[in-house]
Amino acid sequence: DGSRDDSARGGMTVLAALHDLGLAASYSEHVIVLQGGRVVAAGPTDTTLTPELIRDVYGVQATMLTNPVTGRRVIALSSPS
């Protein structure tokens, strides 16, 4: 039906500024992580958004999960121990 999702798969680049790590992990193929206005990481989402990076940049613990229904990546966040 010409939806935006179909356009992205058809070779069109879609740029989105997300502040929700869960959305970025679930829907992005590539991410650029900024801290203080500077790029601290960039690359494929699955290998870039790691628990270590999230701890270092955002100061929270992250656990990577897979949604059993959609198969998409989910990030569970908690306070540092």
Secondary structure, DSSP 8 states (H G I E B T S, - for coil): ---HHHHHHTT---------HHHHHHH-SEEEEEETTEEEEEEEHHHHS-HHHHHHHHSSEEEEEE-TTT--EEEEEE---
